[in-house]
């Protein structure tokens, strides 16, 4: 499968050069500076804290993945097999947490589960209690809940999309032959779903393994993943050798997980007799099915949307004084008269401008990368596939420090922000395009070539129209992910060019109910923009793109 004529084949090198220049080079710079000092290497393996941190990182990621699958698989089945009013809207809403910055999630869980949160206020009023009965903050349970909150949409979208496209005739034929529902699931549905379920589980494990903001903000000082320990060693203790060693361990482990994920994803992409989801989803046919569907919808609303809805409620309420828009109006007010004040509304503009630049970069690099991965199978694809995903599993702190060390001349410019966002967004574009690209009928391209069309004209007239829905989905994903990116931005952003997540973090770090209200207002705006984008994805997403 060729993208352009041979004289343009060098374009395949662009994503590799981008990774080499803006990913591997900064990491090599920070590692070179760090390992120039003595006492690094074997000493780390003899430190008790290393094994403690590694064990907690692995344990909490495994537990979070198991809980996410236990909740996500039944919901994936409901979305795959039933058609109901508001389905697209509900699926879009469940994906909003996935693109939310960690500071927003921390504020949402604090608003819902904190000592003065809505849940404790409701329980204290209902049972006339004198103190808050729920104490989840600063515990491992709130970390697990937040990880489920973040990642259950991955299972719903990946497994649910694949499940919805399975041909129901296989199950119907087994039923005619006398197989029970449990036996049909055990011997037909489960083997077909297993690669997709395994791929989704590995992806969730990867996100939980590299968790930073959730553990740092909600878990407190008692808990530390590898990512949090990298931040503590590099920023708090300025121990770059240990931070670099931990980053190297994390990169090696996440690369292995991503290699397994991409292998499982390729198995899930094998040709099957699939059907569009519109032909397999149906309305409930019995009161029991209707009750199951209603229970699933309520579970989504309570567990996934309650934190976000509580945050939105706080942004328009003043305790017992009723509803107000005062917090939104405060976004334009500089009450301290600071000369360095940047109106939060400017942060919205900054985030949109950066996101548009990220969309352009991600589409160019994502299209070329997807064609490079789809054009052939073999050892090169097996290596490049997880390589393109590697930025998702790398410490944002380490990457930010690498930019400071290796690219000091660019530190004061605005170029690094969209570049850092593109490193995170481009893999999502690639994963969105790959299923659509691999499903293209090669006979269409061959027919166009026989009629005299050049390779570029074949791509323009044949491939591009068929890939357009997947391209739009990838573009919207890149846009929403850029809006919510926080970790890398916090390290490399300029004070006069803050983005929305940075403004939210700054407001949360300042005392007073007014600052907290401004943070909730900005968070609500960010949620609304992400919700519109994800709803657009639901309307335009390519059927069968079972990855995101």
PLY file of the C-alpha trace (Angstrom):
ply
format ascii 1.0
element vertex 548
property float x
property float y
property float z
element edge 547
property int vertex1
property int vertex2
end_header
0.00 0.00 0.00
1.70 3.18 -1.18
0.81 6.66 -0.09
2.73 8.67 -2.68
4.93 7.99 -5.70
8.40 6.69 -5.06
10.03 10.10 -5.26
7.95 11.13 -2.21
8.71 7.99 -0.19
10.94 10.05 2.09
7.75 11.30 3.76
7.67 8.03 5.65
10.69 9.31 7.56
8.82 12.37 8.92
7.20 10.70 11.97
10.46 8.93 12.76
12.40 12.21 12.54
9.76 13.92 14.68
10.13 11.26 17.36
13.90 11.37 17.11
14.11 15.17 17.40
11.37 15.91 19.96
11.15 12.69 21.95
14.31 10.60 21.96
16.75 13.53 21.79
15.33 15.33 24.88
15.24 12.06 26.79
18.80 11.26 25.77
19.88 14.73 26.90
18.40 14.41 30.38
19.73 10.87 30.74
23.20 11.95 29.59
23.30 14.79 32.11
21.98 12.55 34.87
24.19 9.54 34.25
27.25 11.79 34.08
27.13 11.70 37.88
28.30 8.71 39.84
26.29 6.40 42.04
23.53 5.61 39.53
22.66 2.25 38.04
23.00 -0.83 40.20
22.51 1.24 43.38
18.86 1.83 42.48
18.06 -1.87 42.52
19.38 -2.12 46.08
17.13 0.65 47.38
14.03 -0.58 49.29
11.97 2.41 48.14
12.40 1.37 44.49
10.82 -2.04 44.98
8.10 -0.51 47.17
7.22 2.05 44.50
7.41 -0.52 41.70
5.14 -2.92 43.61
2.55 -0.24 44.38
2.63 1.00 40.77
2.03 -2.51 39.43
-0.52 -3.48 42.08
-2.71 -0.42 41.75
-2.56 -0.60 37.94
-3.64 -4.26 38.00
-6.44 -3.63 40.50
-7.63 -0.57 38.57
-7.63 -2.56 35.33
-9.63 -5.40 36.88
-12.23 -3.01 38.32
-12.45 -1.15 35.01
-13.06 -4.38 33.09
-15.65 -5.58 35.62
-17.63 -2.38 35.20
-16.82 -1.68 31.55
-17.60 -5.06 29.96
-21.30 -5.15 30.99
-21.66 -1.55 29.85
-19.91 -2.41 26.56
-22.46 -5.22 26.06
-25.36 -2.82 26.68
-23.99 -0.29 24.20
-23.26 -3.04 21.66
-26.54 -4.92 21.75
-29.20 -2.32 22.54
-30.40 0.77 20.72
-32.05 3.45 22.85
-32.71 7.20 22.73
-29.70 9.29 23.69
-27.21 6.46 23.12
-24.71 8.60 21.20
-25.00 11.40 23.73
-24.45 9.03 26.66
-21.44 7.39 25.01
-19.94 10.82 24.31
-20.50 11.85 27.93
-18.74 8.74 29.22
-15.66 9.68 27.17
-15.34 13.19 28.64
-13.36 11.95 31.69
-10.79 10.39 29.37
-9.74 13.81 28.03
-10.06 15.74 31.28
-6.87 17.05 32.92
-6.03 15.53 36.27
-6.63 18.81 38.10
-10.24 18.79 36.89
-10.71 15.20 38.03
-9.20 16.03 41.42
-11.54 18.99 41.79
-14.51 16.86 40.70
-13.81 14.07 43.21
-13.14 16.59 45.97
-16.44 18.32 45.19
-18.30 15.01 45.29
-16.47 12.98 47.97
-14.58 15.54 50.06
-15.46 16.37 53.68
-17.58 19.28 52.40
-18.57 17.47 49.22
-22.07 17.01 47.91
-22.28 13.35 48.99
-21.31 14.08 52.59
-23.64 17.09 52.72
-26.51 14.96 51.47
-25.82 12.10 53.89
-25.38 14.46 56.86
-28.67 16.16 56.06
-30.50 12.88 55.45
-29.35 11.14 58.64
-28.80 14.27 60.80
-25.10 13.51 61.24
-22.67 15.92 62.87
-19.66 14.91 60.75
-18.97 13.67 57.23
-19.46 9.86 57.06
-17.46 9.31 53.86
-13.66 9.57 54.12
-12.21 8.47 50.78
-9.74 11.23 50.01
-6.08 10.41 50.66
-6.84 6.66 50.42
-6.05 4.03 47.81
-9.77 3.57 47.16
-10.20 7.03 45.69
-7.23 6.30 43.39
-8.91 3.13 42.12
-12.25 4.91 41.69
-10.62 7.75 39.77
-8.83 5.30 37.47
-12.12 3.54 36.72
-13.68 6.94 36.15
-10.92 7.79 33.68
-10.63 4.56 31.74
-13.97 2.77 31.60
-14.73 4.61 28.36
-11.74 2.82 26.79
-13.45 -0.52 27.41
-16.85 0.76 26.30
-15.48 2.13 23.04
-12.97 -0.57 22.10
-14.74 -3.74 23.21
-18.23 -2.32 22.63
-17.48 -1.29 19.05
-16.00 -4.71 18.22
-18.83 -6.53 20.01
-21.45 -4.53 18.12
-19.95 -5.49 14.75
-19.93 -9.27 15.35
-22.24 -11.17 13.04
-25.23 -12.34 15.15
-25.80 -15.28 12.77
-23.02 -17.21 14.55
-24.85 -17.00 17.86
-28.21 -17.71 16.21
-26.87 -20.82 14.49
-25.54 -22.17 17.79
-28.92 -21.47 19.43
-30.70 -23.44 16.70
-28.35 -26.36 17.41
-29.46 -26.30 21.07
-26.60 -24.41 22.77
-27.56 -22.47 25.88
-26.86 -18.75 26.21
-23.94 -19.42 28.58
-22.47 -22.07 26.28
-22.80 -19.77 23.25
-20.96 -17.00 25.11
-18.26 -19.40 26.33
-17.48 -21.04 22.97
-18.39 -18.37 20.38
-18.56 -14.82 21.69
-15.75 -14.93 24.26
-13.05 -16.33 21.91
-13.92 -13.66 19.34
-13.87 -10.90 21.97
-10.75 -12.06 23.80
-8.17 -10.17 21.66
-10.23 -6.96 21.95
-10.72 -7.39 25.71
-7.03 -8.13 26.22
-6.02 -5.10 24.14
-8.38 -2.84 26.10
-7.10 -4.25 29.41
-3.47 -3.68 28.44
-4.25 -0.11 27.38
-6.03 0.60 30.67
-3.12 -0.99 32.58
-0.71 1.27 30.71
-2.66 4.43 31.61
-2.91 3.38 35.28
0.74 2.30 35.42
1.84 5.79 34.33
-0.71 7.60 36.52
0.56 10.87 37.94
-1.99 13.55 38.79
-4.60 11.21 40.24
-2.12 9.65 42.66
-0.35 12.92 43.50
-3.46 15.03 44.15
-6.02 12.51 45.41
-3.74 9.93 47.02
-1.46 12.28 48.92
2.09 11.74 50.11
1.46 8.19 51.36
1.21 6.77 47.84
3.69 7.06 44.99
3.77 5.48 41.55
6.89 5.51 39.43
5.59 8.66 37.76
5.05 10.44 41.09
8.46 9.32 42.36
10.10 10.66 39.18
8.44 14.01 39.87
9.49 13.99 43.52
13.10 13.05 42.79
13.46 15.52 39.91
11.53 18.54 41.22
11.43 18.27 45.02
14.82 16.64 45.64
16.47 17.59 42.34
18.03 14.12 42.24
18.30 13.79 38.47
20.27 10.52 38.44
17.59 8.63 40.39
14.79 10.31 38.43
16.44 9.34 35.16
16.92 5.73 36.30
13.28 5.49 37.34
12.22 6.98 33.99
14.34 4.39 32.17
12.70 1.55 34.11
9.25 2.97 33.41
9.93 3.35 29.69
11.17 -0.23 29.41
8.12 -1.66 31.16
5.63 0.48 29.26
7.28 -0.39 25.94
6.72 -4.07 26.75
3.07 -3.44 27.62
2.56 -1.48 24.40
4.18 -4.24 22.35
1.64 -6.69 23.79
-1.20 -4.20 23.20
-0.39 -3.63 19.55
-0.09 -7.40 19.01
-3.52 -7.98 20.57
-4.96 -5.10 18.57
-3.70 -6.63 15.32
-5.35 -9.91 16.27
-8.60 -8.04 16.94
-8.30 -6.47 13.47
-8.20 -9.82 11.65
-10.86 -10.11 8.92
-14.18 -11.38 10.29
-17.67 -11.40 8.92
-18.80 -8.25 10.67
-21.94 -6.16 10.45
-22.57 -2.45 10.99
-23.66 -1.79 14.55
-26.96 -0.33 13.33
-27.99 -3.80 12.12
-26.99 -5.64 15.32
-28.24 -3.22 18.00
-31.94 -3.46 18.83
-34.48 -2.10 21.28
-35.17 -4.08 24.48
-37.71 -6.86 23.86
-38.72 -7.71 27.41
-39.13 -6.03 30.81
-35.96 -7.81 32.01
-33.91 -6.37 29.15
-35.41 -2.93 29.74
-34.50 -3.18 33.44
-30.93 -4.20 32.54
-30.62 -1.27 30.17
-32.03 1.17 32.71
-29.66 -0.15 35.37
-26.69 0.27 33.05
-27.66 3.83 32.19
-28.08 4.70 35.88
-24.68 3.11 36.65
-23.05 5.29 33.99
-24.74 8.39 35.35
-23.93 7.67 39.00
-20.37 6.38 38.76
-19.02 8.20 35.73
-20.94 11.44 35.45
-21.68 12.22 39.11
-18.21 13.77 39.76
-18.43 15.95 36.64
-22.04 16.94 37.31
-21.19 17.83 40.90
-18.35 20.03 39.66
-20.67 21.75 37.17
-23.24 22.25 39.95
-20.65 23.88 42.21
-19.73 26.29 39.41
-23.25 27.78 39.40
-24.18 27.55 43.09
-23.29 29.68 46.11
-24.10 27.28 48.91
-27.47 28.21 50.35
-27.74 31.44 48.34
-29.08 29.78 45.19
-27.85 29.69 41.61
-25.47 32.25 40.17
-23.09 32.96 37.30
-20.76 34.99 39.51
-17.89 32.51 39.20
-18.00 32.71 35.41
-18.07 36.51 35.59
-15.05 36.47 37.91
-12.98 34.89 35.12
-12.53 38.36 33.63
-11.77 40.24 36.89
-8.27 41.02 38.20
-9.12 41.68 41.85
-5.50 41.80 43.01
-4.48 44.31 40.32
-1.50 42.15 39.36
0.58 43.36 36.42
1.10 39.71 35.45
-2.61 38.89 35.40
-3.75 37.02 32.32
-7.55 36.91 31.96
-8.72 33.29 32.08
-10.73 33.96 28.94
-7.40 34.44 27.18
-6.49 30.96 28.36
-9.45 29.63 26.38
-8.08 31.39 23.30
-4.60 30.03 23.97
-5.90 26.48 24.37
-7.90 26.69 21.14
-4.95 28.06 19.16
-2.63 25.37 20.48
-5.25 22.68 19.82
-5.68 23.79 16.20
-1.92 23.61 15.65
-1.89 20.16 17.25
-4.67 19.00 14.93
-2.63 19.98 11.86
0.59 18.36 13.10
-1.16 15.23 14.37
-3.04 14.63 11.13
0.07 14.96 8.96
2.17 12.71 11.18
-0.73 10.35 11.94
-1.63 9.74 8.29
1.96 8.99 7.32
2.47 6.78 10.39
-0.73 4.84 9.75
0.24 4.14 6.12
3.70 3.12 7.25
2.22 0.60 9.70
-0.48 -0.67 7.31
1.65 -1.08 4.20
3.27 -4.31 5.39
3.38 -6.76 8.29
6.59 -8.06 9.80
9.29 -7.27 12.31
9.46 -3.60 11.28
5.74 -3.06 11.95
6.02 -5.00 15.22
8.75 -2.56 16.28
7.26 0.69 14.98
3.72 0.08 16.23
4.59 0.28 19.95
7.28 2.86 19.18
4.67 5.36 17.99
2.76 4.77 21.24
5.80 5.18 23.48
5.22 8.91 24.28
1.97 7.94 26.03
3.93 5.89 28.55
6.70 8.39 29.25
6.90 10.68 32.25
5.81 14.18 31.28
8.17 15.49 33.96
11.14 13.73 32.39
10.17 14.92 28.94
9.75 18.49 30.16
13.14 18.45 31.83
14.60 17.06 28.62
13.21 20.03 26.70
14.75 22.42 29.21
18.17 20.74 29.03
18.29 20.01 25.30
16.32 22.92 23.85
17.15 25.89 25.98
16.87 28.25 23.01
13.26 27.16 22.43
12.32 27.28 26.10
11.03 30.87 25.86
9.10 30.25 22.64
5.60 28.90 22.17
6.71 26.12 19.81
7.27 23.44 22.44
3.66 23.42 23.70
2.00 22.18 20.45
4.96 19.83 19.88
4.52 18.26 23.32
0.75 17.99 22.77
1.31 16.40 19.36
3.47 13.70 20.90
0.44 12.73 23.01
-2.30 13.29 20.42
-0.67 11.74 17.33
-0.85 8.14 18.68
-4.63 8.52 19.04
-4.86 9.66 15.43
-2.82 6.65 14.34
-4.98 4.22 16.33
-8.13 5.78 14.84
-6.88 5.57 11.25
-5.35 2.10 11.33
-8.58 0.04 11.45
-10.12 2.11 8.66
-6.96 1.91 6.58
-6.59 -1.84 6.99
-10.21 -2.35 5.92
-9.83 -0.58 2.57
-10.60 -2.83 -0.37
-7.35 -3.02 -2.40
-9.33 -3.74 -5.59
-10.60 -0.15 -5.64
-7.04 1.16 -5.70
-5.99 -1.42 -8.26
-8.90 -0.47 -10.55
-7.97 3.21 -10.35
-4.33 2.38 -11.12
-5.36 0.28 -14.16
-7.33 3.27 -15.44
-4.12 5.33 -15.36
-4.39 7.21 -12.09
-1.09 8.07 -10.42
-0.47 6.84 -6.84
-1.14 10.30 -5.46
-4.36 10.64 -7.47
-5.45 7.20 -6.28
-4.94 8.35 -2.70
-6.75 11.64 -3.31
-9.75 10.18 -5.16
-10.08 6.74 -3.58
-8.46 6.55 -0.14
-9.19 10.03 1.16
-13.00 9.98 0.65
-13.19 6.58 2.37
-10.94 7.70 5.22
-12.60 11.08 5.72
-14.84 10.01 8.67
-11.86 8.45 10.47
-9.79 11.57 9.77
-12.47 13.79 11.28
-12.64 11.56 14.35
-8.85 11.67 14.70
-8.85 15.46 14.34
-11.51 15.90 17.02
-9.65 13.52 19.33
-6.43 15.50 18.85
-8.31 18.75 19.54
-9.95 17.54 22.76
-6.80 15.83 24.05
-4.80 19.01 23.48
-7.39 21.05 25.37
-7.06 18.81 28.42
-3.28 18.16 28.43
-1.76 19.31 31.69
1.42 17.51 32.79
3.84 18.60 30.07
2.21 22.02 29.69
2.77 22.89 33.32
6.53 22.52 32.87
7.06 24.30 29.55
4.29 26.92 29.34
5.08 30.63 29.63
3.43 32.70 32.40
1.94 35.04 29.79
0.51 32.18 27.70
-1.36 29.85 30.09
-3.76 27.21 28.85
-7.06 26.27 30.47
-5.70 23.39 32.61
-2.87 25.59 33.89
-5.34 28.32 34.92
-7.47 25.71 36.70
-4.40 24.42 38.56
-3.39 27.95 39.56
-6.89 28.75 40.84
-7.03 25.52 42.87
-3.67 26.37 44.42
-4.96 29.70 45.76
-6.99 29.90 48.99
-10.58 31.05 49.20
-13.97 29.95 47.94
-13.85 32.49 45.12
-10.72 30.97 43.58
-12.20 27.48 43.93
-15.36 28.71 42.22
-13.35 30.17 39.34
-11.61 26.80 38.97
-14.94 25.00 38.80
-16.22 27.51 36.24
-13.20 27.05 33.98
-13.47 23.28 34.43
-17.10 23.40 33.37
-16.18 25.33 30.22
-13.50 22.75 29.43
-15.98 19.90 29.98
-18.52 21.57 27.69
-16.01 22.01 24.86
-14.83 18.41 25.24
-18.43 17.19 25.30
-19.26 18.96 22.03
-16.17 17.50 20.39
-16.89 13.97 21.58
-20.51 14.22 20.47
-19.18 15.15 17.03
-17.02 12.02 17.17
-20.09 9.90 17.85
-21.87 11.32 14.81
-18.92 10.94 12.44
-16.89 8.04 13.81
-16.12 5.29 11.34
-18.05 2.09 12.03
-15.76 -0.66 13.19
-12.94 1.57 14.37
-12.67 -0.35 17.57
-9.71 1.35 19.21
-10.90 4.75 20.41
0 1
1 2
2 3
3 4
4 5
5 6
6 7
7 8
8 9
9 10
10 11
11 12
12 13
13 14
14 15
15 16
16 17
17 18
18 19
19 20
20 21
21 22
22 23
23 24
24 25
25 26
26 27
27 28
28 29
29 30
30 31
31 32
32 33
33 34
34 35
35 36
36 37
37 38
38 39
39 40
40 41
41 42
42 43
43 44
44 45
45 46
46 47
47 48
48 49
49 50
50 51
51 52
52 53
53 54
54 55
55 56
56 57
57 58
58 59
59 60
60 61
61 62
62 63
63 64
64 65
65 66
66 67
67 68
68 69
69 70
70 71
71 72
72 73
73 74
74 75
75 76
76 77
77 78
78 79
79 80
80 81
81 82
82 83
83 84
84 85
85 86
86 87
87 88
88 89
89 90
90 91
91 92
92 93
93 94
94 95
95 96
96 97
97 98
98 99
99 100
100 101
101 102
102 103
103 104
104 105
105 106
106 107
107 108
108 109
109 110
110 111
111 112
112 113
113 114
114 115
115 116
116 117
117 118
118 119
119 120
120 121
121 122
122 123
123 124
124 125
125 126
126 127
127 128
128 129
129 130
130 131
131 132
132 133
133 134
134 135
135 136
136 137
137 138
138 139
139 140
140 141
141 142
142 143
143 144
144 145
145 146
146 147
147 148
148 149
149 150
150 151
151 152
152 153
153 154
154 155
155 156
156 157
157 158
158 159
159 160
160 161
161 162
162 163
163 164
164 165
165 166
166 167
167 168
168 169
169 170
170 171
171 172
172 173
173 174
174 175
175 176
176 177
177 178
178 179
179 180
180 181
181 182
182 183
183 184
184 185
185 186
186 187
187 188
188 189
189 190
190 191
191 192
192 193
193 194
194 195
195 196
196 197
197 198
198 199
199 200
200 201
201 202
202 203
203 204
204 205
205 206
206 207
207 208
208 209
209 210
210 211
211 212
212 213
213 214
214 215
215 216
216 217
217 218
218 219
219 220
220 221
221 222
222 223
223 224
224 225
225 226
226 227
227 228
228 229
229 230
230 231
231 232
232 233
233 234
234 235
235 236
236 237
237 238
238 239
239 240
240 241
241 242
242 243
243 244
244 245
245 246
246 247
247 248
248 249
249 250
250 251
251 252
252 253
253 254
254 255
255 256
256 257
257 258
258 259
259 260
260 261
261 262
262 263
263 264
264 265
265 266
266 267
267 268
268 269
269 270
270 271
271 272
272 273
273 274
274 275
275 276
276 277
277 278
278 279
279 280
280 281
281 282
282 283
283 284
284 285
285 286
286 287
287 288
288 289
289 290
290 291
291 292
292 293
293 294
294 295
295 296
296 297
297 298
298 299
299 300
300 301
301 302
302 303
303 304
304 305
305 306
306 307
307 308
308 309
309 310
310 311
311 312
312 313
313 314
314 315
315 316
316 317
317 318
318 319
319 320
320 321
321 322
322 323
323 324
324 325
325 326
326 327
327 328
328 329
329 330
330 331
331 332
332 333
333 334
334 335
335 336
336 337
337 338
338 339
339 340
340 341
341 342
342 343
343 344
344 345
345 346
346 347
347 348
348 349
349 350
350 351
351 352
352 353
353 354
354 355
355 356
356 357
357 358
358 359
359 360
360 361
361 362
362 363
363 364
364 365
365 366
366 367
367 368
368 369
369 370
370 371
371 372
372 373
373 374
374 375
375 376
376 377
377 378
378 379
379 380
380 381
381 382
382 383
383 384
384 385
385 386
386 387
387 388
388 389
389 390
390 391
391 392
392 393
393 394
394 395
395 396
396 397
397 398
398 399
399 400
400 401
401 402
402 403
403 404
404 405
405 406
406 407
407 408
408 409
409 410
410 411
411 412
412 413
413 414
414 415
415 416
416 417
417 418
418 419
419 420
420 421
421 422
422 423
423 424
424 425
425 426
426 427
427 428
428 429
429 430
430 431
431 432
432 433
433 434
434 435
435 436
436 437
437 438
438 439
439 440
440 441
441 442
442 443
443 444
444 445
445 446
446 447
447 448
448 449
449 450
450 451
451 452
452 453
453 454
454 455
455 456
456 457
457 458
458 459
459 460
460 461
461 462
462 463
463 464
464 465
465 466
466 467
467 468
468 469
469 470
470 471
471 472
472 473
473 474
474 475
475 476
476 477
477 478
478 479
479 480
480 481
481 482
482 483
483 484
484 485
485 486
486 487
487 488
488 489
489 490
490 491
491 492
492 493
493 494
494 495
495 496
496 497
497 498
498 499
499 500
500 501
501 502
502 503
503 504
504 505
505 506
506 507
507 508
508 509
509 510
510 511
511 512
512 513
513 514
514 515
515 516
516 517
517 518
518 519
519 520
520 521
521 522
522 523
523 524
524 525
525 526
526 527
527 528
528 529
529 530
530 531
531 532
532 533
533 534
534 535
535 536
536 537
537 538
538 539
539 540
540 541
541 542
542 543
543 544
544 545
545 546
546 547
